[in-house]
Amino acid sequence: MNSIKRLLQAAIIVAMGAVVTPATAQENRYTPTPENLQARREFADSKFGIFIHWGIYSMFAQGEWYLQNAEIDKAEYAKAADAFYPHRFDAKAWVAAIKEAGAKYICFTSRHHDSFSMWDTAESDYNIVDATPFGRDVIKELADECHKQGIKLHLYYSHLDWARDEYPMGRTGKKIIGRDTTKVDWPKYYDFMNRQLTELLTNYGEIGAIWFDGWWDHDEDSIAFDWQLQEQYAMIHRLQPQCLVGNNHHQVPFSGEDIQIFERDLPGENKAGLSGQDVSRLPLETCQTMNGMWGYKLIDQNYKSTETLIQYLVSAAGKGANLLMNVGPQPNGEIPAAALQRLKEMGEWTRANGETIYGTTAGDIPVQEWGVTTRKGERLFVHIMNLDSTELFLPLGCKVKKAFTYADKKPVKVKKTKGGVKLQFDEAPAGVDYIVELITK
Ligand code: GLC
């Protein structure tokens, strides 16, 4: 997208106070309900969620894109369902481990691109209850447990589908064997999705968000593909007004969306190549893998260290964004030990320092090489993650009344300088996140 168009979009976003795309600015102005606005605030305060990618793809242990990447026959792939028996699946243990980590919500893959539904859907037999010997509705078990343990449940839902013939094939999945393109029927597919979404929003209690993915499957069509998102989003908000709608389309938010999602990059950054879109004023969320893949992948043991994960959480908060950190449970239903270990260690950190993250907004200073800042009222938290000096200049517009280390409340020297203040330490701040609290006015 060229920069003028980007600027124009940004201007419209700011001017209207609600998010709209230029094309629909006139006819489609979405007004969120008070419940929805409240849910947005709670979401923005929550800062940390855990993403769970789990489906029959986990059995092949090659990530959730296996069907498309291996270019295999969809009917052969589907046979995995008949052997899916995750006897160690324990919703209570999952939710407890995730809560212990300090996460405030879980986003679970209800139906991924491979078309397999992880709940008892009446819209397709290709689901966990009808097609597997396991026969249990894992979304029901997860939802009940989330409600019981007081943590929100968000549901990932794939717009694209590599197995249903009525789905109009996009740029992925073309080499999957057994797709019949003569049966494409968009109205039928659209209806199927809406019926499934209705089930999810009717039978499982309160759902915190619907997290769409796959829009990009039609981002190269010569004639713009119409996903009919407006009606779908309106339906979701009708069924559950507080339910947040997010779409991992890698664009600025469309009308009807309540949060803005970034994939593998913090808002405004584009190291992974999927982001770079303008940052809106909606609550922000960045999703990231703990190793390299979303779904369980046997050979991918390249886990990020707990330190890196904590620093990612802090960096996201420094941008006012939530971190949605992924885990990919094994075919037996367990979260891999390496992931559990990291969740446990993140929990130790969030219990000690969560106050400087939850309920904060991005601090006064944009993200720096040395770290970030977060703010809560008159309290400004300076998160020093990478500083090789005993001095730190902060370009602050406000006055500093008090400064001390967050961990042990020891005073930190502050010198007023041109354009801000200078913090002075006896030794260069070390550790994962050396937090200095400033009381400002
Ligand atoms: C990408 C992938 C998908 C994954 C998602 C998570 O869109 O296609 O497999 O679920 O990212 O962010």
Residues whose N, C-alpha, C, O or C-beta is under 5 A from the ligand:
A	BS01	GLC	E64 D213 E263 C287 W294
